[in-house]
């Protein structure tokens, strides 16, 4: 049995550094769609109204459930992509802090755009 050379393997730090060099589109799409579905289905949070399943980010925009669902999911993907661009190369704590700040800006934009 031939043993592998220990120098041929990456350390956890090297793996983490290599992983942060590029954005993973598949993970981004899945996480944005899952977050969008949770917010669309669960009537909770300051931006949700009682018309759960018939709104895009808390407000009926298009006028029908299908149109609002599509708009909601497109916005989820857009916000997920913009958030990922800001945080993918940061360490965990930095990603949490920057992601929170970026999404507070998105919250303010949604509040102004959809409440008006």
GUFI-5562 format. One record per atom (N, C-alpha, C, CB): residue in one letter; residue number from 1; chain; y, z, x; atom name. Coordinates in Angstrom, 3 decimals. Glycine has a CB too. Layout:
doke / marfi / nukol / c2 / c3 / c1 / drenti
A / NUM / A / Y / Z / X / CA
...
! end
This chain:
doke / marfi / nukol / c2 / c3 / c1 / drenti
X / 1 / A / -1.174 / 0.000 / 0.849 / N
X / 1 / A / 0.000 / 0.000 / 0.000 / CA
X / 1 / A / 1.238 / 0.000 / 0.896 / C
X / 1 / A / -0.002 / 1.226 / -0.967 / CB
X / 2 / A / 2.131 / -0.914 / 0.604 / N
X / 2 / A / 3.346 / -1.054 / 1.403 / CA
X / 2 / A / 4.472 / -0.252 / 0.759 / C
X / 2 / A / 3.748 / -2.549 / 1.546 / CB
X / 3 / A / 5.112 / 0.585 / 1.541 / N
X / 3 / A / 6.239 / 1.386 / 1.044 / CA
X / 3 / A / 7.542 / 0.604 / 1.187 / C
X / 3 / A / 6.334 / 2.733 / 1.806 / CB
X / 4 / A / 8.417 / 0.802 / 0.229 / N
X / 4 / A / 9.727 / 0.162 / 0.265 / CA
X / 4 / A / 10.640 / 0.898 / 1.237 / C
X / 4 / A / 10.356 / 0.123 / -1.144 / CB
X / 5 / A / 11.505 / 0.156 / 1.866 / N
X / 5 / A / 12.489 / 0.738 / 2.764 / CA
X / 5 / A / 13.540 / 1.469 / 1.931 / C
X / 5 / A / 13.144 / -0.355 / 3.662 / CB
X / 6 / A / 13.795 / 2.699 / 2.218 / N
X / 6 / A / 14.766 / 3.507 / 1.470 / CA
X / 6 / A / 16.169 / 2.925 / 1.548 / C
X / 6 / A / 14.775 / 4.937 / 1.992 / CB
X / 7 / A / 16.487 / 2.206 / 2.601 / N
X / 7 / A / 17.816 / 1.605 / 2.746 / CA
X / 7 / A / 18.015 / 0.394 / 1.827 / C
X / 7 / A / 18.040 / 1.190 / 4.194 / CB
X / 8 / A / 16.936 / -0.115 / 1.244 / N
X / 8 / A / 17.037 / -1.279 / 0.372 / CA
X / 8 / A / 17.518 / -0.912 / -1.030 / C
X / 8 / A / 15.697 / -1.976 / 0.285 / CB
X / 9 / A / 17.531 / 0.360 / -1.347 / N
X / 9 / A / 17.947 / 0.812 / -2.677 / CA
X / 9 / A / 19.401 / 1.262 / -2.666 / C
X / 9 / A / 17.045 / 1.956 / -3.165 / CB
X / 10 / A / 20.062 / 1.040 / -3.786 / N
X / 10 / A / 21.448 / 1.486 / -3.932 / CA
X / 10 / A / 21.476 / 2.960 / -4.328 / C
X / 10 / A / 22.198 / 0.624 / -4.983 / CB
X / 11 / A / 22.468 / 3.648 / -3.829 / N
X / 11 / A / 22.674 / 5.024 / -4.254 / CA
X / 11 / A / 23.313 / 5.018 / -5.642 / C
X / 11 / A / 23.561 / 5.801 / -3.233 / CB
X / 12 / A / 23.275 / 6.123 / -6.364 / N
X / 12 / A / 23.943 / 6.180 / -7.670 / CA
X / 12 / A / 25.434 / 5.836 / -7.582 / C
X / 12 / A / 23.775 / 7.567 / -8.277 / CB
X / 13 / A / 26.080 / 6.235 / -6.497 / N
X / 13 / A / 27.494 / 5.924 / -6.321 / CA
X / 13 / A / 27.712 / 4.424 / -6.138 / C
X / 13 / A / 28.059 / 6.688 / -5.123 / CB
X / 14 / A / 26.833 / 3.773 / -5.386 / N
X / 14 / A / 26.935 / 2.319 / -5.192 / CA
X / 14 / A / 26.670 / 1.583 / -6.505 / C
X / 14 / A / 25.940 / 1.843 / -4.104 / CB
X / 15 / A / 25.702 / 2.070 / -7.287 / N
X / 15 / A / 25.414 / 1.457 / -8.581 / CA
X / 15 / A / 26.611 / 1.575 / -9.516 / C
X / 15 / A / 24.180 / 2.104 / -9.219 / CB
X / 16 / A / 27.232 / 2.738 / -9.527 / N
X / 16 / A / 28.398 / 2.965 / -10.385 / CA
X / 16 / A / 29.558 / 2.070 / -9.964 / C
X / 16 / A / 28.824 / 4.445 / -10.337 / CB
X / 17 / A / 29.784 / 1.947 / -8.672 / N
X / 17 / A / 30.859 / 1.094 / -8.177 / CA
X / 17 / A / 30.614 / -0.368 / -8.545 / C
X / 17 / A / 30.996 / 1.241 / -6.660 / CB
X / 18 / A / 29.370 / -0.829 / -8.412 / N
X / 18 / A / 29.029 / -2.211 / -8.767 / CA
X / 18 / A / 29.167 / -2.437 / -10.274 / C
X / 18 / A / 27.593 / -2.546 / -8.311 / CB
X / 19 / A / 28.809 / -1.452 / -11.070 / N
X / 19 / A / 28.885 / -1.582 / -12.530 / CA
X / 19 / A / 30.324 / -1.670 / -13.019 / C
X / 19 / A / 28.188 / -0.406 / -13.199 / CB
X / 20 / A / 31.251 / -1.086 / -12.298 / N
X / 20 / A / 32.652 / -1.085 / -12.725 / CA
X / 20 / A / 33.433 / -2.321 / -12.270 / C
X / 20 / A / 33.333 / 0.148 / -12.204 / CB
X / 21 / A / 32.779 / -3.245 / -11.633 / N
X / 21 / A / 33.463 / -4.450 / -11.170 / CA
X / 21 / A / 33.702 / -5.458 / -12.273 / C
X / 21 / A / 32.676 / -5.093 / -10.079 / CB
X / 22 / A / 32.923 / -5.398 / -13.340 / N
X / 22 / A / 33.069 / -6.391 / -14.395 / CA
X / 22 / A / 32.863 / -5.747 / -15.764 / C
X / 22 / A / 32.075 / -7.546 / -14.189 / CB
X / 23 / A / 33.434 / -6.375 / -16.735 / N
X / 23 / A / 33.319 / -5.941 / -18.121 / CA
X / 23 / A / 32.045 / -6.532 / -18.711 / C
X / 23 / A / 34.568 / -6.364 / -18.952 / CB
X / 24 / A / 31.299 / -5.741 / -19.461 / N
X / 24 / A / 30.059 / -6.220 / -20.074 / CA
X / 24 / A / 30.324 / -6.606 / -21.523 / C
X / 24 / A / 28.944 / -5.142 / -19.992 / CB
X / 25 / A / 30.389 / -7.907 / -21.828 / N
X / 25 / A / 30.739 / -8.349 / -23.182 / CA
X / 25 / A / 29.766 / -7.879 / -24.257 / C
X / 25 / A / 30.816 / -9.843 / -23.216 / CB
X / 26 / A / 28.482 / -7.854 / -23.966 / N
X / 26 / A / 27.498 / -7.441 / -24.964 / CA
X / 26 / A / 27.718 / -5.986 / -25.372 / C
X / 26 / A / 26.073 / -7.632 / -24.423 / CB
X / 27 / A / 27.912 / -5.119 / -24.406 / N
X / 27 / A / 28.165 / -3.703 / -24.702 / CA
X / 27 / A / 29.481 / -3.536 / -25.451 / C
X / 27 / A / 28.186 / -2.872 / -23.404 / CB
X / 28 / A / 30.479 / -4.307 / -25.073 / N
X / 28 / A / 31.779 / -4.249 / -25.741 / CA
X / 28 / A / 31.651 / -4.650 / -27.202 / C
X / 28 / A / 32.793 / -5.156 / -25.031 / CB
X / 29 / A / 30.957 / -5.740 / -27.480 / N
X / 29 / A / 30.814 / -6.211 / -28.852 / CA
X / 29 / A / 30.035 / -5.208 / -29.692 / C
X / 29 / A / 30.121 / -7.573 / -28.881 / CB
X / 30 / A / 28.912 / -4.722 / -29.156 / N
X / 30 / A / 28.121 / -3.745 / -29.911 / CA
X / 30 / A / 28.911 / -2.481 / -30.213 / C
X / 30 / A / 26.861 / -3.385 / -29.144 / CB
X / 31 / A / 29.599 / -1.937 / -29.226 / N
X / 31 / A / 30.330 / -0.691 / -29.449 / CA
X / 31 / A / 31.493 / -0.894 / -30.415 / C
X / 31 / A / 30.845 / -0.134 / -28.121 / CB
X / 32 / A / 32.194 / -2.016 / -30.312 / N
X / 32 / A / 33.307 / -2.282 / -31.229 / CA
X / 32 / A / 32.809 / -2.474 / -32.656 / C
X / 32 / A / 34.090 / -3.521 / -30.776 / CB
X / 33 / A / 31.707 / -3.195 / -32.831 / N
X / 33 / A / 31.172 / -3.413 / -34.170 / CA
X / 33 / A / 30.619 / -2.129 / -34.779 / C
X / 33 / A / 30.087 / -4.472 / -34.131 / CB
X / 34 / A / 29.963 / -1.307 / -33.977 / N
X / 34 / A / 29.451 / -0.029 / -34.485 / CA
X / 34 / A / 30.606 / 0.873 / -34.897 / C
X / 34 / A / 28.575 / 0.674 / -33.422 / CB
X / 35 / A / 31.621 / 0.977 / -34.055 / N
X / 35 / A / 32.784 / 1.798 / -34.409 / CA
X / 35 / A / 33.476 / 1.257 / -35.652 / C
X / 35 / A / 33.777 / 1.857 / -33.240 / CB
X / 36 / A / 33.613 / -0.064 / -35.742 / N
X / 36 / A / 34.227 / -0.674 / -36.920 / CA
X / 36 / A / 33.442 / -0.394 / -38.186 / C
X / 36 / A / 34.358 / -2.163 / -36.726 / CB
X / 37 / A / 32.112 / -0.477 / -38.112 / N
X / 37 / A / 31.279 / -0.202 / -39.288 / CA
X / 37 / A / 31.385 / 1.258 / -39.718 / C
X / 37 / A / 29.816 / -0.553 / -38.997 / CB
X / 38 / A / 31.404 / 2.169 / -38.760 / N
X / 38 / A / 31.521 / 3.590 / -39.099 / CA
X / 38 / A / 32.838 / 3.854 / -39.815 / C
X / 38 / A / 31.417 / 4.466 / -37.831 / CB
X / 39 / A / 33.920 / 3.335 / -39.278 / N
X / 39 / A / 35.229 / 3.548 / -39.895 / CA
X / 39 / A / 35.315 / 2.853 / -41.251 / C
X / 39 / A / 36.344 / 3.041 / -38.972 / CB
X / 40 / A / 34.643 / 1.715 / -41.406 / N
X / 40 / A / 34.680 / 0.988 / -42.672 / CA
X / 40 / A / 33.884 / 1.697 / -43.762 / C
X / 40 / A / 34.148 / -0.419 / -42.480 / CB
X / 41 / A / 32.752 / 2.284 / -43.396 / N
X / 41 / A / 31.858 / 2.890 / -44.385 / CA
X / 41 / A / 32.226 / 4.333 / -44.699 / C
X / 41 / A / 30.430 / 2.830 / -43.896 / CB
X / 42 / A / 32.539 / 5.115 / -43.706 / N
X / 42 / A / 32.788 / 6.549 / -43.896 / CA
X / 42 / A / 34.254 / 6.774 / -44.258 / C
X / 42 / A / 32.415 / 7.353 / -42.616 / CB
X / 43 / A / 34.514 / 7.249 / -45.460 / N
X / 43 / A / 35.917 / 7.479 / -45.852 / CA
X / 43 / A / 36.452 / 8.774 / -45.248 / C
X / 43 / A / 36.047 / 7.526 / -47.388 / CB
X / 44 / A / 36.872 / 8.700 / -44.017 / N
X / 44 / A / 37.388 / 9.890 / -43.335 / CA
X / 44 / A / 38.466 / 9.474 / -42.360 / C
X / 44 / A / 36.256 / 10.655 / -42.604 / CB
X / 45 / A / 39.291 / 10.406 / -41.993 / N
X / 45 / A / 40.344 / 10.135 / -41.036 / CA
X / 45 / A / 41.667 / 9.882 / -41.718 / C
X / 45 / A / 39.979 / 8.961 / -40.177 / CB
X / 46 / A / 42.733 / 9.990 / -40.988 / N
X / 46 / A / 44.063 / 9.865 / -41.576 / CA
X / 46 / A / 44.414 / 8.460 / -42.037 / C
X / 46 / A / 45.076 / 10.315 / -40.598 / CB
X / 47 / A / 43.714 / 7.431 / -41.572 / N
X / 47 / A / 44.060 / 6.074 / -41.952 / CA
X / 47 / A / 43.215 / 5.546 / -43.112 / C
X / 47 / A / 43.913 / 5.168 / -40.767 / CB
X / 48 / A / 42.263 / 6.344 / -43.579 / N
X / 48 / A / 41.391 / 5.874 / -44.654 / CA
X / 48 / A / 41.904 / 6.351 / -46.007 / C
X / 48 / A / 39.949 / 6.359 / -44.430 / CB
X / 49 / A / 41.790 / 5.489 / -46.994 / N
X / 49 / A / 42.127 / 5.852 / -48.354 / CA
X / 49 / A / 40.844 / 5.986 / -49.155 / C
X / 49 / A / 43.074 / 4.812 / -48.991 / CB
X / 50 / A / 40.958 / 6.252 / -50.430 / N
X / 50 / A / 39.772 / 6.466 / -51.249 / CA
X / 50 / A / 39.043 / 5.171 / -51.572 / C
X / 50 / A / 40.151 / 7.162 / -52.524 / CB
X / 51 / A / 39.594 / 4.017 / -51.243 / N
X / 51 / A / 38.950 / 2.746 / -51.528 / CA
X / 51 / A / 38.020 / 2.340 / -50.397 / C
X / 51 / A / 39.994 / 1.663 / -51.766 / CB
X / 52 / A / 37.145 / 3.221 / -49.986 / N
X / 52 / A / 36.223 / 2.915 / -48.907 / CA
X / 52 / A / 35.405 / 1.681 / -49.264 / C
X / 52 / A / 35.303 / 4.114 / -48.618 / CB
X / 53 / A / 35.131 / 0.867 / -48.285 / N
X / 53 / A / 34.404 / -0.399 / -48.370 / CA
X / 53 / A / 35.235 / -1.525 / -48.965 / C
X / 53 / A / 33.158 / -0.215 / -49.187 / CB
X / 54 / A / 36.487 / -1.289 / -49.308 / N
X / 54 / A / 37.333 / -2.355 / -49.841 / CA
X / 54 / A / 38.662 / -2.442 / -49.105 / C
X / 54 / A / 37.579 / -2.138 / -51.324 / CB
X / 55 / A / 38.713 / -1.955 / -47.888 / N
X / 55 / A / 39.978 / -1.934 / -47.164 / CA
X / 55 / A / 39.792 / -2.363 / -45.719 / C
X / 55 / A / 40.599 / -0.545 / -47.221 / CB
X / 56 / A / 40.868 / -2.808 / -45.124 / N
X / 56 / A / 40.893 / -3.095 / -43.690 / CA
X / 56 / A / 41.789 / -2.046 / -43.055 / C
X / 56 / A / 41.406 / -4.565 / -43.384 / CB
X / 57 / A / 41.214 / -1.182 / -42.286 / N
X / 57 / A / 41.925 / -0.074 / -41.660 / CA
X / 57 / A / 42.738 / 0.718 / -42.678 / C
X / 57 / A / 42.836 / -0.591 / -40.555 / CB
X / 58 / A / 42.114 / 0.972 / -43.831 / N
X / 58 / A / 42.703 / 1.877 / -44.809 / CA
X / 58 / A / 43.548 / 1.231 / -45.887 / C
X / 58 / A / 43.518 / 2.851 / -44.115 / CB
X / 59 / A / 43.824 / -0.053 / -45.798 / N
X / 59 / A / 44.671 / -0.700 / -46.797 / CA
X / 59 / A / 44.022 / -1.995 / -47.246 / C
X / 59 / A / 46.087 / -0.966 / -46.238 / CB
X / 60 / A / 44.116 / -2.285 / -48.529 / N
X / 60 / A / 43.650 / -3.564 / -49.029 / CA
X / 60 / A / 44.678 / -4.615 / -48.628 / C
X / 60 / A / 43.436 / -3.531 / -50.582 / CB
X / 61 / A / 44.307 / -5.523 / -47.780 / N
X / 61 / A / 45.237 / -6.500 / -47.224 / CA
X / 61 / A / 45.054 / -7.863 / -47.881 / C
X / 61 / A / 45.050 / -6.615 / -45.710 / CB
X / 62 / A / 43.830 / -8.337 / -47.924 / N
X / 62 / A / 43.548 / -9.667 / -48.436 / CA
X / 62 / A / 43.407 / -9.651 / -49.952 / C
X / 62 / A / 42.285 / -10.224 / -47.795 / CB
X / 63 / A / 42.846 / -8.607 / -50.495 / N
X / 63 / A / 42.692 / -8.507 / -51.936 / CA
X / 63 / A / 41.251 / -8.542 / -52.411 / C
X / 63 / A / 43.441 / -9.598 / -52.585 / CB
X / 64 / A / 40.325 / -8.909 / -51.536 / N
X / 64 / A / 38.917 / -8.818 / -51.914 / CA
X / 64 / A / 38.138 / -8.137 / -50.795 / C
X / 64 / A / 38.329 / -10.225 / -52.217 / CB
X / 65 / A / 36.981 / -7.615 / -51.145 / N
X / 65 / A / 36.205 / -6.816 / -50.200 / CA
X / 65 / A / 35.742 / -7.630 / -48.993 / C
X / 65 / A / 35.005 / -6.213 / -50.898 / CB
X / 66 / A / 35.314 / -8.858 / -49.210 / N
X / 66 / A / 34.814 / -9.675 / -48.102 / CA
X / 66 / A / 35.918 / -9.992 / -47.102 / C
X / 66 / A / 34.205 / -10.972 / -48.632 / CB
X / 67 / A / 37.069 / -10.385 / -47.596 / N
X / 67 / A / 38.186 / -10.689 / -46.706 / CA
X / 67 / A / 38.659 / -9.474 / -45.929 / C
X / 67 / A / 39.334 / -11.259 / -47.495 / CB
X / 68 / A / 38.732 / -8.329 / -46.617 / N
X / 68 / A / 39.146 / -7.106 / -45.932 / CA
X / 68 / A / 38.108 / -6.669 / -44.893 / C
X / 68 / A / 39.377 / -5.983 / -46.948 / CB
X / 69 / A / 36.818 / -6.848 / -45.223 / N
X / 69 / A / 35.765 / -6.509 / -44.263 / CA
X / 69 / A / 35.876 / -7.379 / -43.015 / C
X / 69 / A / 34.375 / -6.674 / -44.904 / CB
X / 70 / A / 36.061 / -8.677 / -43.200 / N
X / 70 / A / 36.178 / -9.589 / -42.054 / CA
X / 70 / A / 37.404 / -9.239 / -41.222 / C
X / 70 / A / 36.258 / -11.058 / -42.529 / CB
X / 71 / A / 38.531 / -8.997 / -41.871 / N
X / 71 / A / 39.739 / -8.602 / -41.140 / CA
X / 71 / A / 39.519 / -7.301 / -40.374 / C
X / 71 / A / 40.922 / -8.448 / -42.106 / CB
X / 72 / A / 38.877 / -6.348 / -41.024 / N
X / 72 / A / 38.600 / -5.057 / -40.394 / CA
X / 72 / A / 37.735 / -5.225 / -39.143 / C
X / 72 / A / 37.909 / -4.117 / -41.390 / CB
X / 73 / A / 36.683 / -6.042 / -39.234 / N
X / 73 / A / 35.789 / -6.214 / -38.098 / CA
X / 73 / A / 36.448 / -7.028 / -36.978 / C
X / 73 / A / 34.499 / -6.892 / -38.548 / CB
X / 74 / A / 37.295 / -7.995 / -37.326 / N
X / 74 / A / 38.033 / -8.741 / -36.301 / CA
X / 74 / A / 38.978 / -7.797 / -35.560 / C
X / 74 / A / 38.828 / -9.920 / -36.937 / CB
X / 75 / A / 39.659 / -6.932 / -36.302 / N
X / 75 / A / 40.542 / -5.958 / -35.650 / CA
X / 75 / A / 39.738 / -4.986 / -34.794 / C
X / 75 / A / 41.362 / -5.184 / -36.700 / CB
X / 76 / A / 38.554 / -4.602 / -35.234 / N
X / 76 / A / 37.702 / -3.725 / -34.425 / CA
X / 76 / A / 37.336 / -4.385 / -33.104 / C
X / 76 / A / 36.428 / -3.354 / -35.196 / CB
X / 77 / A / 36.958 / -5.648 / -33.168 / N
X / 77 / A / 36.618 / -6.370 / -31.936 / CA
X / 77 / A / 37.840 / -6.530 / -31.032 / C
X / 77 / A / 36.031 / -7.751 / -32.272 / CB
X / 78 / A / 38.979 / -6.850 / -31.612 / N
X / 78 / A / 40.204 / -6.998 / -30.825 / CA
X / 78 / A / 40.590 / -5.687 / -30.155 / C
X / 78 / A / 41.350 / -7.490 / -31.710 / CB
X / 79 / A / 40.606 / -4.605 / -30.917 / N
X / 79 / A / 40.975 / -3.312 / -30.345 / CA
X / 79 / A / 39.937 / -2.827 / -29.342 / C
X / 79 / A / 41.151 / -2.278 / -31.450 / CB
X / 80 / A / 38.671 / -3.092 / -29.603 / N
X / 80 / A / 37.626 / -2.727 / -28.651 / CA
X / 80 / A / 37.777 / -3.480 / -27.343 / C
X / 80 / A / 36.255 / -2.993 / -29.243 / CB
X / 81 / A / 38.092 / -4.785 / -27.437 / N
X / 81 / A / 38.275 / -5.602 / -26.239 / CA
X / 81 / A / 39.489 / -5.114 / -25.442 / C
X / 81 / A / 38.443 / -7.091 / -26.620 / CB
X / 82 / A / 40.597 / -4.855 / -26.127 / N
X / 82 / A / 41.801 / -4.388 / -25.426 / CA
X / 82 / A / 41.581 / -3.018 / -24.795 / C
X / 82 / A / 42.993 / -4.331 / -26.391 / CB
X / 83 / A / 40.884 / -2.145 / -25.497 / N
X / 83 / A / 40.576 / -0.822 / -24.937 / CA
X / 83 / A / 39.673 / -0.960 / -23.721 / C
X / 83 / A / 39.907 / 0.082 / -25.997 / CB
X / 84 / A / 38.646 / -1.785 / -23.827 / N
X / 84 / A / 37.711 / -1.972 / -22.713 / CA
X / 84 / A / 38.413 / -2.528 / -21.479 / C
X / 84 / A / 36.575 / -2.907 / -23.127 / CB
X / 85 / A / 39.356 / -3.439 / -21.676 / N
X / 85 / A / 40.098 / -3.976 / -20.535 / CA
X / 85 / A / 40.871 / -2.887 / -19.796 / C
X / 85 / A / 41.057 / -5.062 / -21.000 / CB
X / 86 / A / 41.296 / -1.875 / -20.538 / N
X / 86 / A / 42.076 / -0.795 / -19.929 / CA
X / 86 / A / 41.208 / 0.256 / -19.242 / C
X / 86 / A / 42.930 / -0.129 / -20.978 / CB
X / 87 / A / 39.955 / 0.436 / -19.690 / N
X / 87 / A / 39.191 / 1.585 / -19.207 / CA
X / 87 / A / 37.927 / 1.268 / -18.423 / C
X / 87 / A / 38.827 / 2.414 / -20.344 / CB
X / 88 / A / 37.452 / 0.034 / -18.389 / N
X / 88 / A / 36.122 / -0.218 / -17.832 / CA
X / 88 / A / 35.988 / 0.112 / -16.356 / C
X / 88 / A / 35.763 / -1.640 / -18.039 / CB
X / 89 / A / 37.039 / 0.045 / -15.595 / N
X / 89 / A / 36.920 / 0.307 / -14.163 / CA
X / 89 / A / 37.334 / 1.726 / -13.773 / C
X / 89 / A / 37.753 / -0.685 / -13.399 / CB
X / 90 / A / 37.691 / 2.540 / -14.748 / N
X / 90 / A / 38.131 / 3.904 / -14.456 / CA
X / 90 / A / 36.957 / 4.873 / -14.442 / C
X / 90 / A / 39.170 / 4.359 / -15.480 / CB
X / 91 / A / 37.104 / 5.992 / -13.735 / N
X / 91 / A / 36.095 / 7.035 / -13.845 / CA
X / 91 / A / 36.090 / 7.602 / -15.274 / C
X / 91 / A / 36.356 / 8.161 / -12.805 / CB
X / 92 / A / 35.075 / 8.348 / -15.612 / N
X / 92 / A / 34.895 / 8.808 / -16.986 / CA
X / 92 / A / 36.099 / 9.550 / -17.549 / C
X / 92 / A / 33.698 / 9.692 / -17.060 / CB
X / 93 / A / 36.612 / 10.522 / -16.827 / N
X / 93 / A / 37.753 / 11.304 / -17.324 / CA
X / 93 / A / 38.981 / 10.418 / -17.492 / C
X / 93 / A / 38.070 / 12.471 / -16.367 / CB
X / 94 / A / 39.229 / 9.561 / -16.534 / N
X / 94 / A / 40.357 / 8.632 / -16.644 / CA
X / 94 / A / 40.191 / 7.676 / -17.815 / C
X / 94 / A / 40.515 / 7.841 / -15.355 / CB
X / 95 / A / 38.967 / 7.199 / -18.038 / N
X / 95 / A / 38.694 / 6.322 / -19.164 / CA
X / 95 / A / 38.941 / 6.996 / -20.494 / C
X / 95 / A / 37.284 / 5.832 / -19.103 / CB
X / 96 / A / 38.560 / 8.264 / -20.589 / N
X / 96 / A / 38.789 / 9.014 / -21.826 / CA
X / 96 / A / 40.278 / 9.193 / -22.074 / C
X / 96 / A / 38.093 / 10.383 / -21.768 / CB
X / 97 / A / 41.012 / 9.572 / -21.045 / N
X / 97 / A / 42.453 / 9.800 / -21.203 / CA
X / 97 / A / 43.210 / 8.510 / -21.511 / C
X / 97 / A / 43.023 / 10.439 / -19.943 / CB
X / 98 / A / 42.923 / 7.456 / -20.752 / N
X / 98 / A / 43.603 / 6.181 / -20.980 / CA
X / 98 / A / 43.181 / 5.581 / -22.319 / C
X / 98 / A / 43.302 / 5.195 / -19.835 / CB
X / 99 / A / 41.890 / 5.673 / -22.654 / N
X / 99 / A / 41.412 / 5.179 / -23.938 / CA
X / 99 / A / 42.056 / 5.886 / -25.109 / C
X / 99 / A / 39.926 / 5.324 / -24.022 / CB
X / 100 / A / 42.248 / 7.188 / -24.988 / N
X / 100 / A / 42.923 / 7.957 / -26.039 / CA
X / 100 / A / 44.368 / 7.499 / -26.192 / C
X / 100 / A / 42.873 / 9.467 / -25.726 / CB
X / 101 / A / 45.055 / 7.335 / -25.073 / N
X / 101 / A / 46.457 / 6.900 / -25.129 / CA
X / 101 / A / 46.586 / 5.498 / -25.724 / C
X / 101 / A / 47.079 / 6.930 / -23.726 / CB
X / 102 / A / 45.726 / 4.583 / -25.304 / N
X / 102 / A / 45.766 / 3.215 / -25.823 / CA
X / 102 / A / 45.497 / 3.208 / -27.321 / C
X / 102 / A / 44.742 / 2.326 / -25.093 / CB
X / 103 / A / 44.514 / 3.983 / -27.753 / N
X / 103 / A / 44.165 / 3.981 / -29.171 / CA
X / 103 / A / 45.174 / 4.725 / -30.032 / C
X / 103 / A / 42.806 / 4.586 / -29.360 / CB
X / 104 / A / 45.939 / 5.642 / -29.469 / N
X / 104 / A / 47.049 / 6.229 / -30.215 / CA
X / 104 / A / 48.122 / 5.177 / -30.486 / C
X / 104 / A / 47.649 / 7.422 / -29.444 / CB
X / 105 / A / 48.326 / 4.282 / -29.523 / N
X / 105 / A / 49.251 / 3.168 / -29.737 / CA
X / 105 / A / 48.723 / 2.253 / -30.840 / C
X / 105 / A / 49.461 / 2.369 / -28.426 / CB
X / 106 / A / 47.423 / 1.946 / -30.820 / N
X / 106 / A / 46.825 / 1.128 / -31.883 / CA
X / 106 / A / 46.958 / 1.807 / -33.237 / C
X / 106 / A / 45.348 / 0.850 / -31.582 / CB
X / 107 / A / 46.785 / 3.118 / -33.269 / N
X / 107 / A / 46.924 / 3.862 / -34.514 / CA
X / 107 / A / 48.351 / 3.719 / -35.058 / C
X / 107 / A / 46.571 / 5.354 / -34.297 / CB
X / 108 / A / 49.334 / 3.849 / -34.174 / N
X / 108 / A / 50.727 / 3.722 / -34.604 / CA
X / 108 / A / 51.010 / 2.310 / -35.111 / C
X / 108 / A / 51.681 / 4.074 / -33.449 / CB
X / 109 / A / 50.485 / 1.304 / -34.430 / N
X / 109 / A / 50.674 / -0.081 / -34.879 / CA
X / 109 / A / 50.042 / -0.282 / -36.247 / C
X / 109 / A / 50.072 / -1.075 / -33.863 / CB
X / 110 / A / 48.821 / 0.218 / -36.435 / N
X / 110 / A / 48.162 / 0.095 / -37.738 / CA
X / 110 / A / 48.941 / 0.820 / -38.820 / C
X / 110 / A / 46.740 / 0.639 / -37.669 / CB
X / 111 / A / 49.433 / 1.994 / -38.502 / N
X / 111 / A / 50.175 / 2.774 / -39.499 / CA
X / 111 / A / 51.417 / 2.025 / -39.958 / C
X / 111 / A / 50.568 / 4.146 / -38.929 / CB
X / 112 / A / 52.145 / 1.469 / -39.006 / N
X / 112 / A / 53.373 / 0.736 / -39.347 / CA
X / 112 / A / 53.042 / -0.585 / -40.044 / C
X / 112 / A / 54.215 / 0.469 / -38.077 / CB
X / 113 / A / 52.074 / -1.323 / -39.523 / N
X / 113 / A / 51.774 / -2.656 / -40.072 / CA
X / 113 / A / 51.133 / -2.590 / -41.451 / C
X / 113 / A / 50.859 / -3.414 / -39.129 / CB
X / 114 / A / 50.199 / -1.677 / -41.666 / N
X / 114 / A / 49.449 / -1.663 / -42.914 / CA
X / 114 / A / 50.029 / -0.711 / -43.938 / C
X / 114 / A / 48.025 / -1.301 / -42.648 / CB
X / 115 / A / 50.851 / 0.235 / -43.540 / N
X / 115 / A / 51.462 / 1.150 / -44.519 / CA
X / 115 / A / 52.726 / 0.550 / -45.107 / C
X / 115 / A / 51.781 / 2.505 / -43.870 / CB
X / 116 / A / 53.332 / -0.391 / -44.401 / N
X / 116 / A / 54.596 / -0.979 / -44.868 / CA
X / 116 / A / 54.356 / -2.014 / -45.964 / C
X / 116 / A / 55.349 / -1.626 / -43.695 / CB
! end
